[in-house]
């Protein structure tokens, strides 16, 4: 029982990070109907921006305090929001009227560009770096049944808070209404006076900011960062988005938690070496038996 409880907490903590990344995938798909495979690398950039931001912030506030952590998050999320908007403007906007396959190949190219650019010594360098302890790892509960530390609580709490804020923005604000209109029918939204380009840029910025937050939380929980660290979390978050229903925001969050819990429980069994394979097997199964995902709806395409 104690092992099950511990693995459940670990899985929820990991799943919260996958959910944040998956939200970016599903938001962009909802608006543009394509998968931004560079999203996992924005997650990586977010972790590195958190690494550098902690050095700058340490001159103002002691690292490990709440004000310092908030500043690190804000700096990293702002930089990645600008990065996401820039990627959309330079790489994807010129291809908006092109076939989706062209945009997909471009997204893979942007992903590789960020990965290999990051490995240059003048940028991040190829070697792993230890991530500073901007969040305390002090245990809150330490017993034979459960060990729960501050990092896990912060990861889960911050992730849920950001998901809640995103839900409010999408469902209760004017720009959120515009996002839903563009997602439903881009041409009709344009005829209603909605600035399509501005909404798409905003979607990329918000998704990238969430990925940056996920990068900092992931690096705080697993404190080693490198330019290729976004590949596997990015792919697993994509699986989570498909599992929940690509284009469905609550579905992406649900899928993230499910994938995190499944991966953590598998890692605690004799199948631990196959945990990545099992995650991708879930992707295959969901595409075969329920392509719309757990919370997604079937779309009827007119010929």
Secondary structure, DSSP 8 states (H G I E B T S, - for coil): -HHHHHHHHHHHHHHHHHHHHHHHHHHHHHHHSS--TTHHHHHHHHHHHHHHHHHHHTTTS-TTSHHHHHHHHHHHHHHHHHHHHHHIIIIIGGGTTS-HHHHHHHHHHHHHHHHHHHTSTTTT-SS-EE---SS---EEEESSS-EEEHHHHHHHHHHHHHHHHHHHHHHHSHHHHHHHHHHH-HHHHHHTT--HHHHHHHHHHHHHHHHHHHHHHHHHHS-EE-TTTHHHHHHHHHHHHHHH-TT-HHHHHHHHHHHHHHHHHHHTSTTGGGHHHHHHHHHHHHHHH-TT-SS--------
